[in-house]
Amino acid sequence: MKGMGFMSGNNSQVVLLTGASSGIGKATAEWLMERGFHVYGTSRKAAGIKDGQPFQSSPSGGFIEMIPLDVSSEASAENAVRTVLERERRIDVLISNAGMGIAGSIEDTSIQEAETQFDINFFGALRMIRQVLPVMRKQGRGRIIVVSSVAALISIPYQSMYSASKSALEALVEALRHEVAPFGIKACLVEPGDTRTGFTSSRVIAEAAGEDSPYYGRFRKSLGRMEHDEQNGAPPEKVAGVIHGMIMRKNPPIRKAVGLGYKTILILKRLLPSWLVEKLVGMLYA
Ligand SMILES: NC(=O)c1ccc[n+]([C@@H]2O[C@H](COP(=O)([O-])OP(=O)(O)OC[C@H]3O[C@@H](n4cnc5c(N)ncnc54)[C@H](OP(=O)(O)O)[C@@H]3O)[C@@H](O)[C@H]2O)c1
């Protein structure tokens, strides 16, 4: 098998996957279950583990158990990790995937709205990472995969808070890799581009971004474009396959964009002069 995993031959790895009720997280949970992984997926709506049948299982021996988690709550994060440990005594992989987007111009986005965006996307991931690190350190191994976005590297107008929260995650994981490598823990980022999920309908619009806003016309046009691109984007299974690849590779790269088109865009961003990149982004989204 290409790139033998750190526990290859034993696919009953224990995975804690946040945001498993929809989109990329749901597709990833199912993808891993089919391949024998023990997946503990989370959702704010989950009822919690009951004795008896798992939520979903596959002939491979893999299963999905859904456990409740709100990543914006420290107590909830702690409780989710404790639940998995009680069942499995270890956590091999954390996939930090839960996230949402707030859209609106910077002027129209309140500080409270910006804080909510960071509390879920950035601090939510940080809470989960901090909960699993002591566990993985004691195990002497573990893998942390953070779902970021192409928008972390190319900031998109009217999605600035979302882009900033994902950029912050990229900075976090770059440092984390160095800190945890001596303990046998490997951290990396997966960067999806437009993907067909519930993300579009769950997007929150800044309260002040209504018709009275001086940005209204341009914002709605840009938002329409974003929504169209997302709903005509890749299926979430495409991201699931990349996440699985990052689990199985002995030495995962720091980041992996999903899809050839996005990989090319990111390479071009590094090669082209920044004024040209800015012009292109403006033509598409401003
Ligand atoms: N779709 C795209 O085009 C795209 C592109 C790049 C990156 N991404 C990233 O991919 C990840 C998954 O998004 P998706 O596209 O699959 O969207 P989605 O279908 O809306 O799924 C989002 C998941 O996050 C969970 N979630 C949201 N807020 C949460 C909270 N406070 N606590 C715990 N869980 C929470 C939701 O679960 P509950 O509501 O059940 O709690 C849901 O399972 C996100 O990090 C997103 O930023 C998406």
The ligand as an ORCA input file, in Angstrom:
! r2SCAN-3c Opt
* xyz 0 1
  N     -18.163     23.444      1.913
  C     -17.121     24.114      1.485
  O     -17.119     24.670      0.356
  C     -15.867     24.199      2.333
  C     -14.696     24.689      1.734
  C     -13.538     24.771      2.492
  C     -13.551     24.375      3.830
  N     -14.696     23.901      4.389
  C     -14.643     23.505      5.811
  O     -15.082     22.171      5.956
  C     -15.540     21.974      7.294
  C     -16.853     21.209      7.238
  O     -17.842     22.031      6.637
  P     -18.926     21.472      5.616
  O     -18.700     22.126      4.312
  O     -19.011     20.013      5.671
  O     -20.249     22.174      6.241
  P     -21.570     21.577      6.908
  O     -22.205     20.592      5.991
  O     -22.358     22.774      7.311
  O     -21.039     20.809      8.210
  C     -20.541     21.540      9.309
  C     -20.402     20.622     10.502
  O     -19.860     21.389     11.592
  C     -20.653     21.183     12.738
  N     -20.656     22.377     13.591
  C     -20.968     23.643     13.256
  N     -20.873     24.446     14.330
  C     -20.496     23.649     15.365
  C     -20.242     23.868     16.748
  N     -20.356     25.074     17.333
  N     -19.870     22.813     17.524
  C     -19.771     21.588     16.977
  N     -20.016     21.307     15.692
  C     -20.377     22.344     14.902
  C     -22.040     20.826     12.243
  O     -22.651     19.988     13.190
  P     -23.971     20.324     14.028
  O     -24.641     21.515     13.394
  O     -24.777     19.047     13.925
  O     -23.473     20.574     15.401
  C     -21.727     20.050     10.961
  O     -21.583     18.680     11.242
  C     -15.657     23.365      7.928
  O     -14.544     23.562      8.782
  C     -15.570     24.293      6.724
  O     -15.023     25.537      7.063
  C     -15.861     23.802      3.676
*
